[in-house]
């Protein structure tokens, strides 16, 4: 770490990775008011806004050399890139009263689904939205497992994944390079 820091790399956080085997069953009381669908273009702006306004533990938000507005923009572009066919293979959207309140962006490999990005609007957090989206992905894919990574400082996400049944699989340090 000290060597990398001398070379202008900055330790930002530790990424914790979890795995959920597809034969895992997890029980969550179905939230009747939440509807889960595959992404539709008409929700692009709504979902992009959720991505822009609801992250605070991402590696970009934790880097003191990246402004919050730039970090928010990165997350928004991440979602927009899905709708442009530039990133991700599937996206799942959670609707509450017809409005998008969450998204789950996925990369699909033959044997594994990777959660690339997941976000839930602040007003809808803690209502089972993320669990319902992951459950939908779990039930609608033939892969053997789901993999996800999150920052060690993101306690709400760590709890979510462990409560669903994900198990710790690995960890690694996250560094950013800054030339100045």
FIKOLZA-1660 file (N, C-alpha, C; in steps of 0.1 Angstrom, whole numbers, plus 5000, padded with zeros to 4 digits):
% residues 180
   i   px   py   pz ch aa at
   1 5008 4988 5000  A  X  N
   1 5000 5000 5000  A  X CA
   1 5009 5013 5000  A  X  C
   2 5019 5012 5008  A  X  N
   2 5028 5024 5009  A  X CA
   2 5035 5027 4996  A  X  C
   3 5039 5016 4989  A  X  N
   3 5046 5018 4976  A  X CA
   3 5036 5024 4966  A  X  C
   4 5024 5019 4966  A  X  N
   4 5014 5024 4956  A  X CA
   4 5011 5039 4959  A  X  C
   5 5010 5042 4972  A  X  N
   5 5007 5056 4976  A  X CA
   5 5018 5065 4972  A  X  C
   6 5031 5061 4973  A  X  N
   6 5042 5069 4968  A  X CA
   6 5041 5071 4953  A  X  C
   7 5034 5062 4946  A  X  N
   7 5033 5064 4931  A  X CA
   7 5020 5071 4927  A  X  C
   8 5014 5078 4937  A  X  N
   8 5002 5086 4935  A  X CA
   8 4989 5078 4934  A  X  C
   9 4989 5065 4938  A  X  N
   9 4977 5058 4940  A  X CA
   9 4972 5060 4954  A  X  C
  10 4959 5062 4955  A  X  N
  10 4953 5065 4968  A  X CA
  10 4943 5053 4972  A  X  C
  11 4945 5048 4984  A  X  N
  11 4937 5037 4989  A  X CA
  11 4923 5044 4992  A  X  C
  12 4912 5039 4985  A  X  N
  12 4899 5045 4987  A  X CA
  12 4891 5037 4997  A  X  C
  13 4891 5023 4995  A  X  N
  13 4882 5015 5003  A  X CA
  13 4886 5000 5000  A  X  C
  14 4879 4992 5007  A  X  N
  14 4880 4977 5005  A  X CA
  14 4867 4972 4999  A  X  C
  15 4868 4965 4988  A  X  N
  15 4856 4959 4981  A  X CA
  15 4854 4945 4987  A  X  C
  16 4842 4943 4992  A  X  N
  16 4838 4930 4997  A  X CA
  16 4829 4923 4987  A  X  C
  17 4833 4911 4983  A  X  N
  17 4825 4904 4973  A  X CA
  17 4817 4892 4979  A  X  C
  18 4805 4891 4974  A  X  N
  18 4796 4880 4979  A  X CA
  18 4791 4872 4968  A  X  C
  19 4787 4860 4971  A  X  N
  19 4782 4850 4961  A  X CA
  19 4769 4844 4967  A  X  C
  20 4759 4843 4958  A  X  N
  20 4746 4836 4961  A  X CA
  20 4745 4825 4951  A  X  C
  21 4744 4813 4956  A  X  N
  21 4742 4801 4948  A  X CA
  21 4727 4801 4944  A  X  C
  22 4725 4798 4931  A  X  N
  22 4711 4798 4926  A  X CA
  22 4702 4788 4933  A  X  C
  23 4708 4778 4939  A  X  N
  23 4699 4768 4946  A  X CA
  23 4696 4773 4960  A  X  C
  24 4700 4785 4964  A  X  N
  24 4697 4791 4977  A  X CA
  24 4683 4796 4976  A  X  C
  25 4675 4793 4986  A  X  N
  25 4662 4799 4987  A  X CA
  25 4661 4809 4998  A  X  C
  26 4656 4820 4995  A  X  N
  26 4655 4830 5005  A  X CA
  26 4640 4835 5006  A  X  C
  27 4636 4837 5018  A  X  N
  27 4622 4841 5020  A  X CA
  27 4622 4856 5023  A  X  C
  28 4613 4862 5017  A  X  N
  28 4610 4876 5020  A  X CA
  28 4596 4878 5017  A  X  C
  29 4589 4883 5027  A  X  N
  29 4575 4886 5025  A  X CA
  29 4573 4895 5012  A  X  C
  30 4565 4890 5003  A  X  N
  30 4563 4898 4991  A  X CA
  30 4557 4911 4993  A  X  C
  31 4563 4922 4988  A  X  N
  31 4558 4935 4990  A  X CA
  31 4547 4937 4979  A  X  C
  32 4535 4937 4982  A  X  N
  32 4524 4937 4972  A  X CA
  32 4524 4950 4963  A  X  C
  33 4528 4961 4969  A  X  N
  33 4528 4973 4961  A  X CA
  33 4540 4975 4951  A  X  C
  34 4550 4966 4952  A  X  N
  34 4562 4967 4944  A  X CA
  34 4560 4958 4932  A  X  C
  35 4562 4963 4920  A  X  N
  35 4561 4956 4908  A  X CA
  35 4575 4955 4902  A  X  C
  36 4580 4944 4898  A  X  N
  36 4594 4942 4892  A  X CA
  36 4592 4939 4877  A  X  C
  37 4599 4946 4869  A  X  N
  37 4599 4944 4855  A  X CA
  37 4613 4945 4849  A  X  C
  38 4615 4940 4837  A  X  N
  38 4627 4942 4829  A  X CA
  38 4627 4956 4824  A  X  C
  39 4638 4963 4823  A  X  N
  39 4639 4977 4820  A  X CA
  39 4632 4980 4807  A  X  C
  40 4626 4992 4806  A  X  N
  40 4620 4997 4794  A  X CA
  40 4625 5011 4793  A  X  C
  41 4627 5015 4780  A  X  N
  41 4633 5028 4777  A  X CA
  41 4626 5040 4783  A  X  C
  42 4613 5039 4785  A  X  N
  42 4605 5050 4790  A  X CA
  42 4609 5053 4805  A  X  C
  43 4616 5044 4811  A  X  N
  43 4621 5047 4825  A  X CA
  43 4635 5052 4826  A  X  C
  44 4641 5054 4815  A  X  N
  44 4655 5058 4815  A  X CA
  44 4658 5071 4823  A  X  C
  45 4651 5081 4821  A  X  N
  45 4654 5094 4829  A  X CA
  45 4651 5092 4843  A  X  C
  46 4640 5085 4847  A  X  N
  46 4637 5082 4861  A  X CA
  46 4648 5074 4868  A  X  C
  47 4653 5064 4861  A  X  N
  47 4663 5055 4867  A  X CA
  47 4676 5062 4868  A  X  C
  48 4679 5070 4857  A  X  N
  48 4692 5078 4857  A  X CA
  48 4692 5088 4869  A  X  C
  49 4680 5094 4872  A  X  N
  49 4680 5103 4883  A  X CA
  49 4682 5096 4897  A  X  C
  50 4676 5083 4898  A  X  N
  50 4679 5076 4910  A  X CA
  50 4694 5073 4912  A  X  C
  51 4700 5069 4901  A  X  N
  51 4715 5067 4901  A  X CA
  51 4722 5079 4905  A  X  C
  52 4718 5091 4900  A  X  N
  52 4725 5103 4902  A  X CA
  52 4724 5108 4917  A  X  C
  53 4712 5105 4923  A  X  N
  53 4709 5111 4936  A  X CA
  53 4710 5102 4948  A  X  C
  54 4713 5089 4947  A  X  N
  54 4711 5080 4958  A  X CA
  54 4724 5072 4962  A  X  C
  55 4735 5076 4957  A  X  N
  55 4747 5069 4961  A  X CA
  55 4756 5078 4971  A  X  C
  56 4761 5072 4981  A  X  N
  56 4770 5079 4989  A  X CA
  56 4782 5071 4994  A  X  C
  57 4782 5058 4992  A  X  N
  57 4792 5049 4996  A  X CA
  57 4801 5044 4985  A  X  C
  58 4798 5048 4972  A  X  N
  58 4806 5043 4961  A  X CA
  58 4820 5047 4962  A  X  C
  59 4829 5040 4955  A  X  N
  59 4843 5044 4955  A  X CA
  59 4845 5058 4950  A  X  C
  60 4837 5063 4941  A  X  N
  60 4838 5076 4936  A  X CA
  60 4834 5086 4946  A  X  C
  61 4824 5083 4954  A  X  N
  61 4819 5092 4965  A  X CA
  61 4829 5093 4976  A  X  C
  62 4836 5082 4978  A  X  N
  62 4845 5081 4990  A  X CA
  62 4859 5087 4987  A  X  C
  63 4861 5090 4974  A  X  N
  63 4874 5096 4970  A  X CA
  63 4874 5111 4972  A  X  C
  64 4882 5116 4981  A  X  N
  64 4881 5131 4984  A  X CA
  64 4885 5139 4972  A  X  C
  65 4892 5133 4962  A  X  N
  65 4896 5141 4950  A  X CA
  65 4886 5141 4939  A  X  C
  66 4875 5134 4941  A  X  N
  66 4864 5134 4932  A  X CA
  66 4852 5141 4938  A  X  C
  67 4847 5152 4932  A  X  N
  67 4836 5159 4938  A  X CA
  67 4823 5151 4938  A  X  C
  68 4814 5154 4947  A  X  N
  68 4802 5147 4947  A  X CA
  68 4794 5148 4934  A  X  C
  69 4794 5160 4928  A  X  N
  69 4787 5162 4916  A  X CA
  69 4793 5153 4905  A  X  C
  70 4806 5152 4904  A  X  N
  70 4812 5143 4894  A  X CA
  70 4809 5128 4897  A  X  C
  71 4809 5124 4910  A  X  N
  71 4806 5111 4914  A  X CA
  71 4792 5107 4910  A  X  C
  72 4783 5117 4913  A  X  N
  72 4769 5115 4909  A  X CA
  72 4767 5114 4894  A  X  C
  73 4774 5122 4887  A  X  N
  73 4774 5121 4872  A  X CA
  73 4779 5107 4867  A  X  C
  74 4789 5102 4873  A  X  N
  74 4794 5089 4869  A  X CA
  74 4783 5078 4871  A  X  C
  75 4776 5078 4882  A  X  N
  75 4766 5069 4884  A  X CA
  75 4754 5070 4874  A  X  C
  76 4751 5083 4872  A  X  N
  76 4740 5085 4862  A  X CA
  76 4744 5080 4848  A  X  C
  77 4756 5083 4844  A  X  N
  77 4761 5078 4831  A  X CA
  77 4762 5063 4830  A  X  C
  78 4765 5057 4841  A  X  N
  78 4765 5042 4842  A  X CA
  78 4752 5036 4838  A  X  C
  79 4741 5042 4843  A  X  N
  79 4728 5037 4839  A  X CA
  79 4724 5041 4825  A  X  C
  80 4727 5053 4821  A  X  N
  80 4725 5058 4807  A  X CA
  80 4732 5049 4797  A  X  C
  81 4744 5044 4801  A  X  N
  81 4751 5035 4792  A  X CA
  81 4744 5022 4790  A  X  C
  82 4737 5017 4800  A  X  N
  82 4729 5005 4798  A  X CA
  82 4719 5008 4787  A  X  C
  83 4711 5019 4788  A  X  N
  83 4701 5021 4778  A  X CA
  83 4706 5024 4764  A  X  C
  84 4719 5028 4763  A  X  N
  84 4725 5030 4750  A  X CA
  84 4732 5017 4745  A  X  C
  85 4731 5006 4753  A  X  N
  85 4737 4993 4749  A  X CA
  85 4752 4993 4751  A  X  C
  86 4757 5001 4759  A  X  N
  86 4772 5002 4762  A  X CA
  86 4777 4995 4774  A  X  C
  87 4768 4992 4783  A  X  N
  87 4772 4986 4796  A  X CA
  87 4760 4977 4802  A  X  C
  88 4763 4965 4805  A  X  N
  88 4753 4957 4811  A  X CA
  88 4745 4949 4801  A  X  C
  89 4740 4937 4806  A  X  N
  89 4732 4929 4797  A  X CA
  89 4717 4929 4800  A  X  C
  90 4714 4932 4812  A  X  N
  90 4700 4933 4816  A  X CA
  90 4699 4943 4827  A  X  C
  91 4687 4949 4828  A  X  N
  91 4684 4958 4839  A  X CA
  91 4670 4954 4844  A  X  C
  92 4668 4954 4856  A  X  N
  92 4655 4952 4863  A  X CA
  92 4651 4964 4870  A  X  C
  93 4639 4968 4869  A  X  N
  93 4634 4980 4875  A  X CA
  93 4622 4977 4885  A  X  C
  94 4623 4983 4896  A  X  N
  94 4612 4982 4906  A  X CA
  94 4603 4994 4905  A  X  C
  95 4590 4991 4904  A  X  N
  95 4580 5002 4903  A  X CA
  95 4571 5002 4916  A  X  C
  96 4568 5014 4920  A  X  N
  96 4559 5016 4932  A  X CA
  96 4549 5026 4927  A  X  C
  97 4537 5023 4927  A  X  N
  97 4526 5032 4922  A  X CA
  97 4529 5037 4908  A  X  C
  98 4535 5028 4900  A  X  N
  98 4538 5031 4886  A  X CA
  98 4551 5039 4883  A  X  C
  99 4558 5043 4894  A  X  N
  99 4570 5051 4893  A  X CA
  99 4582 5042 4896  A  X  C
 100 4593 5044 4888  A  X  N
 100 4605 5037 4891  A  X CA
 100 4611 5041 4904  A  X  C
 101 4614 5032 4913  A  X  N
 101 4620 5035 4926  A  X CA
 101 4633 5027 4928  A  X  C
 102 4637 5019 4919  A  X  N
 102 4649 5011 4920  A  X CA
 102 4653 5005 4907  A  X  C
 103 4666 5001 4906  A  X  N
 103 4671 4994 4895  A  X CA
 103 4682 4984 4899  A  X  C
 104 4683 4974 4890  A  X  N
 104 4694 4964 4892  A  X CA
 104 4700 4961 4879  A  X  C
 105 4712 4966 4877  A  X  N
 105 4719 4964 4864  A  X CA
 105 4728 4952 4865  A  X  C
 106 4727 4943 4855  A  X  N
 106 4733 4930 4855  A  X CA
 106 4742 4928 4843  A  X  C
 107 4753 4921 4846  A  X  N
 107 4762 4915 4836  A  X CA
 107 4759 4900 4836  A  X  C
 108 4756 4894 4825  A  X  N
 108 4753 4880 4825  A  X CA
 108 4764 4872 4818  A  X  C
 109 4770 4863 4826  A  X  N
 109 4780 4854 4821  A  X CA
 109 4773 4840 4820  A  X  C
 110 4779 4831 4814  A  X  N
 110 4773 4818 4812  A  X CA
 110 4769 4811 4825  A  X  C
 111 4778 4812 4835  A  X  N
 111 4776 4805 4848  A  X CA
 111 4773 4814 4859  A  X  C
 112 4774 4827 4857  A  X  N
 112 4772 4837 4868  A  X CA
 112 4766 4850 4864  A  X  C
 113 4758 4855 4872  A  X  N
 113 4752 4869 4871  A  X CA
 113 4760 4878 4880  A  X  C
 114 4764 4889 4874  A  X  N
 114 4771 4899 4882  A  X CA
 114 4762 4911 4884  A  X  C
 115 4760 4915 4897  A  X  N
 115 4753 4927 4899  A  X CA
 115 4763 4939 4897  A  X  C
 116 4761 4946 4886  A  X  N
 116 4770 4957 4882  A  X CA
 116 4767 4969 4890  A  X  C
 117 4754 4972 4892  A  X  N
 117 4750 4984 4899  A  X CA
 117 4736 4982 4904  A  X  C
 118 4733 4986 4916  A  X  N
 118 4720 4985 4922  A  X CA
 118 4717 4998 4930  A  X  C
 119 4705 5003 4928  A  X  N
 119 4702 5016 4935  A  X CA
 119 4687 5016 4938  A  X  C
 120 4684 5022 4949  A  X  N
 120 4670 5024 4953  A  X CA
 120 4668 5038 4958  A  X  C
 121 4658 5045 4953  A  X  N
 121 4655 5058 4958  A  X CA
 121 4654 5059 4973  A  X  C
 122 4659 5070 4978  A  X  N
 122 4660 5072 4993  A  X CA
 122 4647 5069 5000  A  X  C
 123 4636 5074 4994  A  X  N
 123 4622 5073 5000  A  X CA
 123 4618 5059 5000  A  X  C
 124 4623 5050 4992  A  X  N
 124 4619 5036 4991  A  X CA
 124 4628 5026 4998  A  X  C
 125 4639 5031 5003  A  X  N
 125 4649 5022 5009  A  X CA
 125 4643 5016 5022  A  X  C
 126 4647 5004 5025  A  X  N
 126 4642 4997 5037  A  X CA
 126 4628 4991 5035  A  X  C
 127 4623 4991 5023  A  X  N
 127 4609 4986 5021  A  X CA
 127 4610 4973 5013  A  X  C
 128 4621 4967 5011  A  X  N
 128 4622 4954 5004  A  X CA
 128 4624 4955 4989  A  X  C
 129 4626 4967 4984  A  X  N
 129 4628 4969 4970  A  X CA
 129 4640 4962 4964  A  X  C
 130 4652 4963 4970  A  X  N
 130 4664 4957 4965  A  X CA
 130 4662 4942 4966  A  X  C
 131 4657 4937 4977  A  X  N
 131 4655 4922 4978  A  X CA
 131 4646 4917 4967  A  X  C
 132 4635 4924 4964  A  X  N
 132 4626 4920 4954  A  X CA
 132 4632 4919 4940  A  X  C
 133 4641 4929 4937  A  X  N
 133 4648 4929 4924  A  X CA
 133 4658 4918 4923  A  X  C
 134 4665 4915 4934  A  X  N
 134 4675 4904 4934  A  X CA
 134 4667 4891 4933  A  X  C
 135 4656 4890 4940  A  X  N
 135 4648 4878 4939  A  X CA
 135 4643 4875 4925  A  X  C
 136 4639 4886 4918  A  X  N
 136 4634 4885 4904  A  X CA
 136 4646 4880 4895  A  X  C
 137 4658 4886 4897  A  X  N
 137 4669 4882 4889  A  X CA
 137 4672 4867 4892  A  X  C
 138 4672 4863 4904  A  X  N
 138 4674 4849 4908  A  X CA
 138 4664 4840 4902  A  X  C
 139 4652 4844 4901  A  X  N
 139 4641 4835 4895  A  X CA
 139 4641 4835 4880  A  X  C
 140 4647 4845 4874  A  X  N
 140 4645 4846 4859  A  X CA
 140 4658 4844 4851  A  X  C
 141 4668 4837 4857  A  X  N
 141 4680 4834 4851  A  X CA
 141 4684 4820 4853  A  X  C
 142 4692 4814 4844  A  X  N
 142 4696 4800 4845  A  X CA
 142 4710 4799 4850  A  X  C
 143 4717 4810 4853  A  X  N
 143 4730 4809 4858  A  X CA
 143 4731 4802 4871  A  X  C
 144 4743 4798 4875  A  X  N
 144 4745 4790 4887  A  X CA
 144 4746 4799 4900  A  X  C
 145 4750 4811 4898  A  X  N
 145 4752 4820 4910  A  X CA
 145 4751 4835 4906  A  X  C
 146 4749 4843 4917  A  X  N
 146 4749 4857 4915  A  X CA
 146 4761 4862 4924  A  X  C
 147 4769 4871 4918  A  X  N
 147 4781 4877 4924  A  X CA
 147 4778 4892 4926  A  X  C
 148 4782 4898 4937  A  X  N
 148 4781 4912 4939  A  X CA
 148 4793 4917 4948  A  X  C
 149 4797 4929 4945  A  X  N
 149 4807 4936 4954  A  X CA
 149 4802 4949 4959  A  X  C
 150 4806 4952 4971  A  X  N
 150 4803 4965 4977  A  X CA
 150 4814 4970 4986  A  X  C
 151 4814 4982 4989  A  X  N
 151 4825 4988 4998  A  X CA
 151 4822 4983 5012  A  X  C
 152 4833 4981 5019  A  X  N
 152 4832 4977 5033  A  X CA
 152 4826 4987 5042  A  X  C
 153 4826 5000 5037  A  X  N
 153 4820 5011 5045  A  X CA
 153 4805 5011 5042  A  X  C
 154 4800 5004 5033  A  X  N
 154 4785 5004 5030  A  X CA
 154 4778 4994 5038  A  X  C
 155 4776 4997 5050  A  X  N
 155 4770 4988 5060  A  X CA
 155 4755 4984 5056  A  X  C
 156 4747 4993 5051  A  X  N
 156 4734 4988 5046  A  X CA
 156 4734 4978 5035  A  X  C
 157 4743 4979 5026  A  X  N
 157 4744 4969 5015  A  X CA
 157 4750 4956 5021  A  X  C
 158 4760 4957 5029  A  X  N
 158 4765 4944 5035  A  X CA
 158 4754 4936 5042  A  X  C
 159 4746 4944 5050  A  X  N
 159 4735 4937 5057  A  X CA
 159 4725 4931 5047  A  X  C
 160 4721 4939 5037  A  X  N
 160 4712 4934 5027  A  X CA
 160 4716 4921 5021  A  X  C
 161 4729 4920 5016  A  X  N
 161 4733 4908 5009  A  X CA
 161 4734 4896 5019  A  X  C
 162 4739 4899 5031  A  X  N
 162 4739 4888 5041  A  X CA
 162 4725 4883 5045  A  X  C
 163 4716 4892 5046  A  X  N
 163 4702 4888 5050  A  X CA
 163 4696 4880 5039  A  X  C
 164 4699 4883 5027  A  X  N
 164 4693 4875 5015  A  X CA
 164 4699 4861 5015  A  X  C
 165 4711 4859 5019  A  X  N
 165 4718 4846 5018  A  X CA
 165 4731 4846 5011  A  X  C
 166 4735 4858 5006  A  X  N
 166 4749 4858 5000  A  X CA
 166 4759 4855 5010  A  X  C
 167 4770 4849 5006  A  X  N
 167 4781 4845 5015  A  X CA
 167 4794 4852 5010  A  X  C
 168 4802 4856 5019  A  X  N
 168 4815 4863 5016  A  X CA
 168 4823 4854 5007  A  X  C
 169 4829 4860 4996  A  X  N
 169 4837 4852 4988  A  X CA
 169 4851 4857 4986  A  X  C
 170 4853 4870 4987  A  X  N
 170 4867 4876 4986  A  X CA
 170 4866 4891 4989  A  X  C
 171 4878 4897 4990  A  X  N
 171 4879 4911 4992  A  X CA
 171 4891 4916 4985  A  X  C
 172 4892 4929 4981  A  X  N
 172 4903 4935 4976  A  X CA
 172 4903 4950 4978  A  X  C
 173 4915 4956 4978  A  X  N
 173 4916 4970 4980  A  X CA
 173 4912 4977 4967  A  X  C
 174 4906 4989 4969  A  X  N
 174 4903 4998 4958  A  X CA
 174 4913 5010 4958  A  X  C
 175 4920 5012 4948  A  X  N
 175 4929 5023 4947  A  X CA
 175 4925 5032 4935  A  X  C
 176 4927 5045 4936  A  X  N
 176 4925 5054 4925  A  X CA
 176 4938 5061 4922  A  X  C
 177 4941 5063 4910  A  X  N
 177 4954 5070 4906  A  X CA
 177 4951 5084 4903  A  X  C
 178 4958 5093 4910  A  X  N
 178 4957 5107 4907  A  X CA
 178 4971 5112 4904  A  X  C
 179 4972 5119 4892  A  X  N
 179 4985 5123 4888  A  X CA
 179 4991 5135 4895  A  X  C
 180 4982 5142 4902  A  X  N
 180 4988 5154 4910  A  X CA
 180 4988 5151 4925  A  X  C
% end
